[in-house]
Structures are given as C-alpha cells and as structure tokens.
Amino acid sequence: MSRLLVITSRVPYSTTEEAFVQDELEAMRRRGVDLIVVPTRLRTAVPNDAAVRSGLADVTVAQPLVSRTVLAQATRTFLRHPIRAVRVAAAALAASGSLRNAAANLAVVPKALWIAELVRTRDVSHVHAYWLAHTSTAAMIASQLTGRPWSGTGYRWDIDAANALGPKIATAAFLRVADELGQRIMRERIEAAPRPCQLELVRTGVDLPDRSAFPTMPVNSSIVCCAGAFVPKKGQGFLIEAVRQLRDEGRPVHLHLFGDGELRGALESDIARLELTDHVTLHGIVPLESLRAFLRSERPIFVLPSIKADDGQEEGIPVVLIEAMSNGCPVVSTTTGSIPTLVLPGCGVLVEHRDPGQLREAVARLQDDPAATHNMTVAARERVAGEFDLRSTAKAIAELTKCADPR
C-alpha cells in the first residue's frame, strides 16, 4: 500500500491559516489514503481542535523547525549521503531567487534532512508539499536524498515568489495549481525549463453541504459579510466606503468583517472617520467552522472587494468566495485575478476593483430584487458542486500522488 507524506507550512498546528489544506488532507484520509503530515513550523503548542476530532492529529509528526530530534536525525541523513546532501541543498539555495527565499530555504535544510529520514524509515512512497515555498524546498531535498518522487501545490503568492522554481520544475513528478492565473504563469515557466515537469490544474475544494441543507430562509440583505486577511490585495477599505454610501442613502446595512492583519489600524481609522462604528463589527480571526456557521445562520451578502495591489499581488480563487457560494450566500467581488473563473455570469456580481460606487450599486441591486438574488445563490451552489467539491478534488490529488513516478 502506498504511503503519502505531506509537508505543510503549519497544519494542523495552526488556527485558521491553511484551513483549506487541512480540509483536503482530511478528505484524503476519508478516502483511505495512508497519510503522514509534517508541518515545517508550529504556530500553536498543540494541534487544532478540528484535527484532533478528525484524527488528522494522530497521523502528524511534529517537531519545531529546529530541535534536538531534528538535528540528530538530520545529522544521520547527512552522514549517510554527505556529498549528495550538500549538492541538493546548495542547488536549492543558489536558485532561491531572493535573499528572503534563500533565508527560508537555508532555515528549512535541517528539517528537510530530518524528513528524508522519516521517508526512509516509514516506508513513504511519495512526498507532497503544499506551497511552492520553503515547504516544497524541503520536499525536493527529501526526495533527492531518498529516491522517492515528490510533488507540490502552488497557489498565488508562492508562485509569484519564484522560490527555486528551476530545480523544482526539473525534479518534481508534477506541480499542481488551483486556478487559471497560476496555471498560465507556471506553464510559461515550465515550457521554458530544460527539464519540464507535468502541470496539473486541480481546484481547491470545499466541503459542500448536501442540497437538503441548502438554506430556505431569505437572504438577509441588510447584513454584508467580508472575510480575509487585512492586507492590501483584499481591498476592505473600498468596501467600508461602499457601506458609508449605503448608509447615507438610508439603506439598512451592517458590515461584519472577519480577519486581521497589517491594515487593521488603518481600517479601524476609516470606520471611525466615516462614523460607521454602529454599522461595522470586527470579529477578528475565527475558526473556519465559526465562519461557516455565520454564513448559514445569517445568510448575508458576501462581498470580497479584492484589488490588484500596488506590488502586483492579486487573488487566485479565494476559498472564502467558494465557501460563501456553497453555503447559500449571494456574492459580490471584482474582476481581478482568477475570480471571474469562479464567479460566472448568473452566479454572482463582479465589478471593477478599487470602485466603492460599483460595490454599493451591486449590494443595492441584490437588496432590491430578492427573487433574483435567491436564484443567483442556487446557480452559485451548482457552480461549486460542478468543479469545487472537496470530495472530487481530494480524489484527484490522491490519484496523482499514487501514480507519480520518480524523475
């Protein structure tokens, strides 16, 4: 029987970040995949509650980035293959592409050597890494020291970071992306590589509720919800201005913001300056299940006002949009990144980025036509069922990793 070792950034020693990764791992376990999960870093002292309940914590082998255990096992691997270990680590560092990438890669080398020992002693047949960052650097090194095939999943920022993509493309059995923008960028890089690897488009799936659980109560159009990190590309400031416009028109509106991040202070200042303290609730970071419960119980209008940031960063396909669509919420977003490949005509409303007026108009339109808004949510649910069902995406990844050959 094949055994898959999966390298994550922090899952399941995490809170809300990488929740979609955890969902995919748990779905693979339900399919009977023999998993070992290895987080490169530990954000929390213990696994999160969801991982404990599902049993994912039981198949996790966790060590800090550097520990006595890691260093001891890394030394054992190094002494077994000293020349090869130096060569593969040096190749990754030389191709890092930036000082930041190089620092991350250097820091993960001992963990990569430790993972190689896990691969050897636990009869692992394939290594898969989430993120084409330091995690996939560790997977690549472990693969080259053990002869086991490896693969990696790339999303958005990690593809843009271009961390050692040259050697990763040359050694991976396949690389997986989740959206068309990432697919286009990676295809260009792979086609230009001397040793191209296989490229697979497999969506990020969500745990789709049964049709019988689809909400029958009307959309609560006075409630607007937005979830995401408080970073420039998410564009929450433009939504706050749109809420100000809706309030000034006399429309009932209350915005619920979920998340946290570097722009929290600026957003709080905007809320105070626009006198919206009675119209905006900041929930902070909550577990994914709590957000899902809010979407199902309140059935708000979900708005993700994403922008193309000044540094060029933009969305892939945001998982929160998929979650909102699967849970019966009408969605409003922008035409940036790969969002239009998710929100097709009739499944939601898309507007130009950085335009609060268009956001206001979209929300007002949904408020004014409840029947059309409900029909939109039904179409959105079917859209998610057709391509973003977690059961299908987990099956695809499980089959790809099972059939991959070493290079």
Order of alpha helices (4+ residues) and beta strands (2+ residues): beta-alpha-beta-alpha-alpha-alpha-alpha-beta-alpha-beta-alpha-alpha-beta-alpha-beta-beta-alpha-beta-alpha-beta-alpha-beta-alpha-beta-alpha-beta-alpha-alpha-alpha
